Each structure stands twice: as C-alpha cells, then as structure tokens.
Amino acid sequence: MKKLLIILITVPLIFSSCKKEEEDNEPNNNGTNNQGLIGYGFGECYGLYKTNDGGVTWNFVSLDSLVFGEIDFPSENIGYCVTDLGGIHITNDGGLTWGHIYQNIEFGGVSFPSNDIGYCFDEDEDELYKTTDGGTTWSLTNLNISFDNGNMSFPTENIGYGGDGNELYKTTDGGISWSMINGNINLLNICFPTTDIGYGTTNDEIYKTIDGGITWGVIYSSNSDFGSNISFSGEYIGYITTNSGGGLYKTTDGGTTWNFINLNSECVDGFLSFL
C-alpha cells in the first residue's frame, strides 16, 4: 500500500458525465430550471462544443491540443478533463481556457460529485486521486483494482462505482475501500445520477439498475449505431452518442424511450457531460 500523498497544485481554482442527485433540481441564477439543457461534448473535430438547448444545437468553445478525453462539468463554468496524453486538465471559464497538471500521469476516468470534491483514476498504477478543495490539493488513495476507461461514477461525495471487465465495484467511504457488488455485468460506460439508479452501455444495449448496481436489466436494445458514451442529468434525462457521428439519442423517461437528435455539428460524437 502506498502512503497517503498530499500533492499541492499551483493552479488556483474556485471550485459530470453524470449530474449528481443533490443538485438535480437546483434553479439557475434566473430562477429557472435548466436541467438537461446545458452540456459539453467532444468529437472527431478534436474541439470542445457546448449546447444550451438539450443537444439540438452546439457551438464551438475551444481547441486545446492537450484536452480531448473524459470530461465532467460539476457546474456550467467548472470542468475537468483527463486524456491518454496524460494529466488532469481544468477549466473555470466554461472550457475557454484550460490549466494542465500531472502531465506524467495517464488518467482513465474523472468524476466530480460536487464543486469541491472530485476523483481521477490513474489507470497505469491502479490508484485514485481525490480532491476535497476544488483541485487546490489532491490526495492519493489506495485502490488495488483496475477500472476500465470511462467506467467510474460518483453520484455523491462518498458513494462511487467502478467497472473492470465483468466486475462492478462500489465504495461508500470516498474511495478508500471498494467491494465487488456484481461479477457478471460487462459495461463499457456507467453513469449513476443517484446512489441507487445507474445506467450502463454495451455495444448495442442500455442497462439500468435501481438497487445500487446489484442487479441490472436491459431497458433498450438497438441494432442502430448507439455509441458507448452516456450522460444523465438526474434520474430521467439522458443522452448517448452514436458510432457514426452526426447525432445523439435522448431520453426523458429514464431510458424507456430514446429519440434521435440530428445535430447541427458532426463534431460531437465522443465524450459527453450534461448538467
């Protein structure tokens, strides 16, 4: 076991693919609820795009050669990204500019259940990095298991899930210890908008759990070009990418039905994060 390591970050911050349950129904500053309307996405154009109308239209935000990978935005302006190129990338202006830290570490997952607390998974060393102060300092927690890329989701500050092949793991103490809760579910990407309700994808099916990952059922099967990148804004509103690009599928009833959204940009077919 490695010793707990506190790493000071020089980039000052104020502070997901899943919207967290304690924030599901919070109104914006204008007193209206924008849940499921605001989102960010990457795609084949290698730039960051933003939508304000639930994925119908997308506007180019920025292009950074180091930023293209798993993203999570705990709020509209604060976002995190981890990539195969290594490092954690942070924005506090909605993706216009990014700060780059830990460039020598290849992270394979990112999840921020709140503005202050977040997790990043180091896929090479099987370790979990955690911040409790919005990225100013980070600690290294012992993990001893490997997660697949994109297969980590924290619906709350202490409860989180991670997938490795056919095995699904759960923590209830902020990543310090993990227990296997299902040994026969192979999901490419998971998203838990609440502690009990979660969604997962395979190549052509979408799964759902309502008991915290213990049991899963297929809620949608398709021979279409469903991708694997999925993001839910609370329990009912969710999005999934397509393999061919040029569109998204959206649900407003917890995954029972999905409707195709024809995008005005073919550049959004990769990683998603909706608020």
TORLUMKE-585725 format. One record per residue (C-alpha): y, z, x; residue in three letters; residue number from 0. Coordinates in steps of 0.2 Angstrom, whole numbers. Layout:
N
roti py:Y; pz:Z; px:X; resn:ALA; resi:NUM
...
END
This chain:
275
roti py:0; pz:0; px:0; resn:MET; resi:0
roti py:17; pz:-4; px:7; resn:LYS; resi:1
roti py:30; pz:9; px:7; resn:LYS; resi:2
roti py:44; pz:8; px:-5; resn:LEU; resi:3
roti py:58; pz:-3; px:2; resn:LEU; resi:4
roti py:76; pz:-2; px:-4; resn:ILE; resi:5
roti py:85; pz:-18; px:1; resn:ILE; resi:6
roti py:104; pz:-19; px:0; resn:LEU; resi:7
roti py:111; pz:-35; px:-7; resn:ILE; resi:8
roti py:128; pz:-41; px:-1; resn:THR; resi:9
roti py:132; pz:-51; px:-17; resn:VAL; resi:10
roti py:141; pz:-40; px:-29; resn:PRO; resi:11
roti py:137; pz:-43; px:-47; resn:LEU; resi:12
roti py:142; pz:-35; px:-64; resn:ILE; resi:13
roti py:127; pz:-35; px:-72; resn:PHE; resi:14
roti py:76; pz:-73; px:-101; resn:SER; resi:15
roti py:64; pz:-85; px:-103; resn:SER; resi:16
roti py:62; pz:-73; px:-117; resn:CYS; resi:17
roti py:76; pz:-65; px:-127; resn:LYS; resi:18
roti py:72; pz:-46; px:-127; resn:LYS; resi:19
roti py:69; pz:-36; px:-143; resn:GLU; resi:20
roti py:83; pz:-23; px:-141; resn:GLU; resi:21
roti py:96; pz:-37; px:-141; resn:GLU; resi:22
roti py:89; pz:-49; px:-154; resn:ASP; resi:23
roti py:102; pz:-46; px:-167; resn:ASN; resi:24
roti py:117; pz:-42; px:-157; resn:GLU; resi:25
roti py:133; pz:-52; px:-163; resn:PRO; resi:26
roti py:144; pz:-61; px:-150; resn:ASN; resi:27
roti py:162; pz:-56; px:-147; resn:ASN; resi:28
roti py:167; pz:-66; px:-163; resn:ASN; resi:29
roti py:156; pz:-56; px:-174; resn:GLY; resi:30
roti py:143; pz:-70; px:-177; resn:THR; resi:31
roti py:125; pz:-71; px:-173; resn:ASN; resi:32
roti py:121; pz:-85; px:-161; resn:ASN; resi:33
roti py:103; pz:-80; px:-158; resn:GLN; resi:34
roti py:93; pz:-95; px:-153; resn:GLY; resi:35
roti py:108; pz:-107; px:-152; resn:LEU; resi:36
roti py:113; pz:-104; px:-133; resn:ILE; resi:37
roti py:101; pz:-109; px:-120; resn:GLY; resi:38
roti py:99; pz:-116; px:-102; resn:TYR; resi:39
roti py:87; pz:-129; px:-95; resn:GLY; resi:40
roti py:81; pz:-139; px:-80; resn:PHE; resi:41
roti py:73; pz:-155; px:-79; resn:GLY; resi:42
roti py:69; pz:-171; px:-70; resn:GLU; resi:43
roti py:88; pz:-174; px:-65; resn:CYS; resi:44
roti py:87; pz:-158; px:-55; resn:TYR; resi:45
roti py:103; pz:-150; px:-63; resn:GLY; resi:46
roti py:106; pz:-136; px:-75; resn:LEU; resi:47
roti py:111; pz:-140; px:-93; resn:TYR; resi:48
roti py:117; pz:-129; px:-107; resn:LYS; resi:49
roti py:116; pz:-130; px:-126; resn:THR; resi:50
roti py:126; pz:-121; px:-139; resn:ASN; resi:51
roti py:118; pz:-129; px:-154; resn:ASP; resi:52
roti py:100; pz:-124; px:-153; resn:GLY; resi:53
roti py:94; pz:-138; px:-141; resn:GLY; resi:54
roti py:101; pz:-153; px:-151; resn:VAL; resi:55
roti py:114; pz:-157; px:-138; resn:THR; resi:56
roti py:115; pz:-152; px:-119; resn:TRP; resi:57
roti py:129; pz:-153; px:-107; resn:ASN; resi:58
roti py:128; pz:-154; px:-88; resn:PHE; resi:59
roti py:133; pz:-137; px:-80; resn:VAL; resi:60
roti py:130; pz:-139; px:-61; resn:SER; resi:61
roti py:119; pz:-146; px:-47; resn:LEU; resi:62
roti py:114; pz:-135; px:-33; resn:ASP; resi:63
roti py:100; pz:-141; px:-21; resn:SER; resi:64
roti py:93; pz:-124; px:-20; resn:LEU; resi:65
roti py:92; pz:-120; px:-38; resn:VAL; resi:66
roti py:78; pz:-128; px:-48; resn:PHE; resi:67
roti py:64; pz:-117; px:-55; resn:GLY; resi:68
roti py:60; pz:-102; px:-66; resn:GLU; resi:69
roti py:76; pz:-96; px:-74; resn:ILE; resi:70
roti py:80; pz:-81; px:-85; resn:ASP; resi:71
roti py:98; pz:-78; px:-93; resn:PHE; resi:72
roti py:99; pz:-60; px:-100; resn:PRO; resi:73
roti py:117; pz:-65; px:-106; resn:SER; resi:74
roti py:127; pz:-80; px:-108; resn:GLU; resi:75
roti py:135; pz:-79; px:-91; resn:ASN; resi:76
roti py:122; pz:-69; px:-80; resn:ILE; resi:77
roti py:107; pz:-79; px:-75; resn:GLY; resi:78
roti py:93; pz:-78; px:-61; resn:TYR; resi:79
roti py:83; pz:-92; px:-54; resn:CYS; resi:80
roti py:68; pz:-92; px:-42; resn:VAL; resi:81
roti py:61; pz:-108; px:-34; resn:THR; resi:82
roti py:47; pz:-114; px:-22; resn:ASP; resi:83
roti py:61; pz:-117; px:-9; resn:LEU; resi:84
roti py:62; pz:-98; px:-8; resn:GLY; resi:85
roti py:74; pz:-84; px:-13; resn:GLY; resi:86
roti py:82; pz:-77; px:-28; resn:ILE; resi:87
roti py:97; pz:-86; px:-35; resn:HIS; resi:88
roti py:111; pz:-78; px:-45; resn:ILE; resi:89
roti py:125; pz:-84; px:-56; resn:THR; resi:90
roti py:138; pz:-73; px:-65; resn:ASN; resi:91
roti py:148; pz:-88; px:-72; resn:ASP; resi:92
roti py:135; pz:-97; px:-83; resn:GLY; resi:93
roti py:127; pz:-107; px:-69; resn:GLY; resi:94
roti py:143; pz:-115; px:-62; resn:LEU; resi:95
roti py:141; pz:-106; px:-45; resn:THR; resi:96
roti py:126; pz:-98; px:-38; resn:TRP; resi:97
roti py:123; pz:-85; px:-24; resn:GLY; resi:98
roti py:107; pz:-86; px:-14; resn:HIS; resi:99
roti py:97; pz:-71; px:-7; resn:ILE; resi:100
roti py:80; pz:-68; px:0; resn:TYR; resi:101
roti py:78; pz:-86; px:6; resn:GLN; resi:102
roti py:62; pz:-82; px:16; resn:ASN; resi:103
roti py:53; pz:-76; px:1; resn:ILE; resi:104
roti py:44; pz:-89; px:-11; resn:GLU; resi:105
roti py:46; pz:-81; px:-28; resn:PHE; resi:106
roti py:35; pz:-87; px:-43; resn:GLY; resi:107
roti py:42; pz:-78; px:-58; resn:GLY; resi:108
roti py:58; pz:-70; px:-64; resn:VAL; resi:109
roti py:61; pz:-59; px:-80; resn:SER; resi:110
roti py:76; pz:-49; px:-85; resn:PHE; resi:111
roti py:74; pz:-37; px:-100; resn:PRO; resi:112
roti py:92; pz:-31; px:-98; resn:SER; resi:113
roti py:108; pz:-35; px:-89; resn:ASN; resi:114
roti py:104; pz:-21; px:-76; resn:ASP; resi:115
roti py:85; pz:-21; px:-74; resn:ILE; resi:116
roti py:75; pz:-36; px:-69; resn:GLY; resi:117
roti py:59; pz:-42; px:-59; resn:TYR; resi:118
roti py:55; pz:-55; px:-47; resn:CYS; resi:119
roti py:37; pz:-59; px:-41; resn:PHE; resi:120
roti py:33; pz:-64; px:-23; resn:ASP; resi:121
roti py:18; pz:-75; px:-25; resn:GLU; resi:122
roti py:13; pz:-75; px:-7; resn:ASP; resi:123
roti py:12; pz:-56; px:-4; resn:GLU; resi:124
roti py:7; pz:-51; px:-22; resn:ASP; resi:125
roti py:22; pz:-40; px:-23; resn:GLU; resi:126
roti py:35; pz:-36; px:-37; resn:LEU; resi:127
roti py:54; pz:-34; px:-33; resn:TYR; resi:128
roti py:64; pz:-24; px:-45; resn:LYS; resi:129
roti py:82; pz:-21; px:-48; resn:THR; resi:130
roti py:90; pz:-7; px:-59; resn:THR; resi:131
roti py:108; pz:-11; px:-55; resn:ASP; resi:132
roti py:110; pz:-29; px:-59; resn:GLY; resi:133
roti py:105; pz:-36; px:-42; resn:GLY; resi:134
roti py:115; pz:-25; px:-31; resn:THR; resi:135
roti py:100; pz:-16; px:-24; resn:THR; resi:136
roti py:81; pz:-20; px:-25; resn:TRP; resi:137
roti py:65; pz:-10; px:-23; resn:SER; resi:138
roti py:48; pz:-17; px:-19; resn:LEU; resi:139
roti py:34; pz:-10; px:-30; resn:THR; resi:140
roti py:16; pz:-11; px:-26; resn:ASN; resi:141
roti py:6; pz:-24; px:-36; resn:LEU; resi:142
roti py:-10; pz:-28; px:-28; resn:ASN; resi:143
roti py:-14; pz:-43; px:-40; resn:ILE; resi:144
roti py:-8; pz:-61; px:-41; resn:SER; resi:145
roti py:1; pz:-69; px:-55; resn:PHE; resi:146
roti py:2; pz:-87; px:-59; resn:ASP; resi:147
roti py:19; pz:-96; px:-58; resn:ASN; resi:148
roti py:29; pz:-93; px:-73; resn:GLY; resi:149
roti py:16; pz:-80; px:-80; resn:ASN; resi:150
roti py:27; pz:-64; px:-81; resn:MET; resi:151
roti py:37; pz:-57; px:-95; resn:SER; resi:152
roti py:46; pz:-41; px:-98; resn:PHE; resi:153
roti py:51; pz:-38; px:-116; resn:PRO; resi:154
roti py:58; pz:-20; px:-112; resn:THR; resi:155
roti py:64; pz:-12; px:-96; resn:GLU; resi:156
roti py:46; pz:-3; px:-93; resn:ASN; resi:157
roti py:34; pz:-14; px:-103; resn:ILE; resi:158
roti py:29; pz:-30; px:-95; resn:GLY; resi:159
roti py:15; pz:-43; px:-95; resn:TYR; resi:160
roti py:7; pz:-55; px:-81; resn:GLY; resi:161
roti py:-6; pz:-68; px:-81; resn:GLY; resi:162
roti py:-18; pz:-73; px:-67; resn:ASP; resi:163
roti py:-31; pz:-86; px:-72; resn:GLY; resi:164
roti py:-41; pz:-79; px:-86; resn:ASN; resi:165
roti py:-34; pz:-62; px:-85; resn:GLU; resi:166
roti py:-19; pz:-54; px:-93; resn:LEU; resi:167
roti py:-11; pz:-38; px:-86; resn:TYR; resi:168
roti py:1; pz:-25; px:-93; resn:LYS; resi:169
roti py:12; pz:-12; px:-86; resn:THR; resi:170
roti py:21; pz:2; px:-96; resn:THR; resi:171
roti py:29; pz:10; px:-81; resn:ASP; resi:172
roti py:41; pz:-3; px:-75; resn:GLY; resi:173
roti py:28; pz:-12; px:-64; resn:GLY; resi:174
roti py:22; pz:2; px:-54; resn:ILE; resi:175
roti py:4; pz:1; px:-61; resn:SER; resi:176
roti py:-5; pz:-13; px:-70; resn:TRP; resi:177
roti py:-20; pz:-13; px:-81; resn:SER; resi:178
roti py:-30; pz:-28; px:-87; resn:MET; resi:179
roti py:-30; pz:-30; px:-106; resn:ILE; resi:180
roti py:-38; pz:-46; px:-108; resn:ASN; resi:181
roti py:-51; pz:-55; px:-97; resn:GLY; resi:182
roti py:-54; pz:-71; px:-107; resn:ASN; resi:183
roti py:-37; pz:-79; px:-110; resn:ILE; resi:184
roti py:-31; pz:-93; px:-98; resn:ASN; resi:185
roti py:-12; pz:-96; px:-102; resn:LEU; resi:186
roti py:-1; pz:-107; px:-92; resn:LEU; resi:187
roti py:15; pz:-98; px:-98; resn:ASN; resi:188
roti py:18; pz:-82; px:-108; resn:ILE; resi:189
roti py:33; pz:-76; px:-117; resn:CYS; resi:190
roti py:35; pz:-58; px:-125; resn:PHE; resi:191
roti py:50; pz:-57; px:-136; resn:PRO; resi:192
roti py:44; pz:-39; px:-142; resn:THR; resi:193
roti py:32; pz:-27; px:-135; resn:THR; resi:194
roti py:19; pz:-32; px:-147; resn:ASP; resi:195
roti py:22; pz:-50; px:-151; resn:ILE; resi:196
roti py:19; pz:-63; px:-137; resn:GLY; resi:197
roti py:16; pz:-82; px:-136; resn:TYR; resi:198
roti py:7; pz:-92; px:-123; resn:GLY; resi:199
roti py:3; pz:-110; px:-120; resn:THR; resi:200
roti py:-11; pz:-121; px:-113; resn:THR; resi:201
roti py:-11; pz:-140; px:-111; resn:ASN; resi:202
roti py:-12; pz:-143; px:-130; resn:ASP; resi:203
roti py:-12; pz:-127; px:-139; resn:GLU; resi:204
roti py:0; pz:-112; px:-143; resn:ILE; resi:205
roti py:-7; pz:-95; px:-144; resn:TYR; resi:206
roti py:1; pz:-79; px:-152; resn:LYS; resi:207
roti py:-3; pz:-60; px:-151; resn:THR; resi:208
roti py:3; pz:-47; px:-162; resn:ILE; resi:209
roti py:-5; pz:-32; px:-154; resn:ASP; resi:210
roti py:2; pz:-32; px:-136; resn:GLY; resi:211
roti py:-9; pz:-45; px:-129; resn:GLY; resi:212
roti py:-26; pz:-38; px:-133; resn:ILE; resi:213
roti py:-31; pz:-51; px:-145; resn:THR; resi:214
roti py:-24; pz:-69; px:-146; resn:TRP; resi:215
roti py:-26; pz:-83; px:-159; resn:GLY; resi:216
roti py:-22; pz:-101; px:-159; resn:VAL; resi:217
roti py:-7; pz:-104; px:-170; resn:ILE; resi:218
roti py:-3; pz:-123; px:-166; resn:TYR; resi:219
roti py:-14; pz:-137; px:-159; resn:SER; resi:220
roti py:-7; pz:-153; px:-155; resn:SER; resi:221
roti py:-13; pz:-170; px:-147; resn:ASN; resi:222
roti py:6; pz:-173; px:-143; resn:SER; resi:223
roti py:15; pz:-171; px:-127; resn:ASP; resi:224
roti py:18; pz:-152; px:-128; resn:PHE; resi:225
roti py:23; pz:-145; px:-111; resn:GLY; resi:226
roti py:20; pz:-128; px:-105; resn:SER; resi:227
roti py:37; pz:-121; px:-103; resn:ASN; resi:228
roti py:41; pz:-110; px:-118; resn:ILE; resi:229
roti py:56; pz:-98; px:-123; resn:SER; resi:230
roti py:58; pz:-87; px:-138; resn:PHE; resi:231
roti py:74; pz:-80; px:-144; resn:SER; resi:232
roti py:67; pz:-65; px:-153; resn:GLY; resi:233
roti py:51; pz:-65; px:-164; resn:GLU; resi:234
roti py:54; pz:-81; px:-174; resn:TYR; resi:235
roti py:64; pz:-94; px:-165; resn:ILE; resi:236
roti py:56; pz:-103; px:-150; resn:GLY; resi:237
roti py:56; pz:-119; px:-140; resn:TYR; resi:238
roti py:44; pz:-128; px:-130; resn:ILE; resi:239
roti py:46; pz:-143; px:-118; resn:THR; resi:240
roti py:37; pz:-160; px:-119; resn:THR; resi:241
roti py:27; pz:-168; px:-105; resn:ASN; resi:242
roti py:36; pz:-185; px:-107; resn:SER; resi:243
roti py:53; pz:-178; px:-107; resn:GLY; resi:244
roti py:67; pz:-183; px:-119; resn:GLY; resi:245
roti py:65; pz:-169; px:-132; resn:GLY; resi:246
roti py:60; pz:-152; px:-137; resn:LEU; resi:247
roti py:49; pz:-144; px:-150; resn:TYR; resi:248
roti py:57; pz:-129; px:-160; resn:LYS; resi:249
roti py:50; pz:-116; px:-172; resn:THR; resi:250
roti py:60; pz:-104; px:-183; resn:THR; resi:251
roti py:45; pz:-96; px:-191; resn:ASP; resi:252
roti py:36; pz:-88; px:-177; resn:GLY; resi:253
roti py:26; pz:-103; px:-171; resn:GLY; resi:254
roti py:18; pz:-108; px:-188; resn:THR; resi:255
roti py:28; pz:-125; px:-189; resn:THR; resi:256
roti py:36; pz:-135; px:-175; resn:TRP; resi:257
roti py:49; pz:-148; px:-177; resn:ASN; resi:258
roti py:54; pz:-161; px:-163; resn:PHE; resi:259
roti py:72; pz:-161; px:-157; resn:ILE; resi:260
roti py:77; pz:-178; px:-150; resn:ASN; resi:261
roti py:89; pz:-173; px:-135; resn:LEU; resi:262
roti py:104; pz:-182; px:-130; resn:ASN; resi:263
roti py:99; pz:-180; px:-112; resn:SER; resi:264
roti py:82; pz:-184; px:-105; resn:GLU; resi:265
roti py:86; pz:-172; px:-91; resn:CYS; resi:266
roti py:80; pz:-156; px:-100; resn:VAL; resi:267
roti py:61; pz:-156; px:-99; resn:ASP; resi:268
roti py:57; pz:-142; px:-87; resn:GLY; resi:269
roti py:61; pz:-123; px:-87; resn:PHE; resi:270
roti py:70; pz:-115; px:-102; resn:LEU; resi:271
roti py:79; pz:-99; px:-106; resn:SER; resi:272
roti py:86; pz:-96; px:-123; resn:PHE; resi:273
roti py:97; pz:-81; px:-128; resn:LEU; resi:274
END
